[in-house]
Amino acid sequence: MSTPEPGGEPDPGAFLAETFLAEVDWILARTPDLTPLDAGVLAALHRGLASDTRSFAKLFGVAHALVLRTVADLADGLGLVTLEARDLRTQRTRLALTEAGRQLVPEALGSH
């Protein structure tokens, strides 16, 4: 966690970022077939940081097309997320963890 200025409080945003990155690293260490972006999407869904592809892309500074490709792999290839809705104009895709995703992520994020 980031060190506060003397007499100051820790930055909760920095703590959240550090915690999120640690969770992504934890998932990757235990599930080596996932990419860092795969693990980031799973952790973000689990933590409620982003529920759709556009929000995730904007929040994490990743191209939306790359997020869409990653989500397709997580949904079709690995069965860890489900596509709940898609806006045809913007391609914004709403996501949720599948049962397999919920079983994987809480195990990864809840026990460290």
Sequence and secondary structure as in RCSB ss.txt:
>XXXX:A:sequence
MSTPEPGGEPDPGAFLAETFLAEVDWILARTPDLTPLDAGVLAALHRGLASDTRSFAKLFGVAHALVLRTVADLA
DGLGLVTLEARDLRTQRTRLALTEAGRQLVPEALGSH
>XXXX:A:secstr
     TT    HHHHHHHHHHHHHHHHHHH TTS HHHHHHHHHHHHTS SBHHHHHHHHT  HHHHHHHHHIII
IIS  EEEEEE TTT  EEEEE HHHHHHHHHHHH  
